[in-house]
Amino acid sequence: MTRRFGTGGVAAVFVAAIALAGGGMATRTSGQTTTREYAVKMRFWKATVAGVPTIAVTNLPADAIAYEGETVVFRVTNESPIPEGFAIDAYGIKETLKPKESKTVRVANVRPGAFVIYCQLHPFSDHYTGTLLVLPKP
């Protein structure tokens, strides 16, 4: 049996995932403008898979949700022992953060779509990607 979700179902899944991850999301509305703020921590993980030591870096939360026209603010902190990147190609964002460094990344007037959030410094196999999901205005 295949189950299909409409836009609302996808949003509910992402919101649940962010809530479970301790998303650190706040919403502010000023007049006609809504700003969604995400506190993102870059975490370095060591693991052993099938007896092979491996590493990975994860952004927590990895995913962010907004509605068309809103502003999204990411307050990114690198908790990894090496420099990490924070990139969203669709918005021309490519930031590099040194260990223990924090930066604020602002994306204004977002447009509908699903945009990949990734580390431009390392291969996808070492750094899990995330998504900025922008839904049409309700």
Secondary structure, 3 states (H helix, E strand, C coil): CCCCCCHHHHHHHHHHHHHHCCCCEEEEEECCEEEEEEEEEEEEEEEEECCEEEEEEEEECCEEEEECCCEEEEEEEECCCCCEEEEEHHHCEEEEECCCCEEEEEECCCCCEEEEEECCCCCCCCECCEEEEEECCC
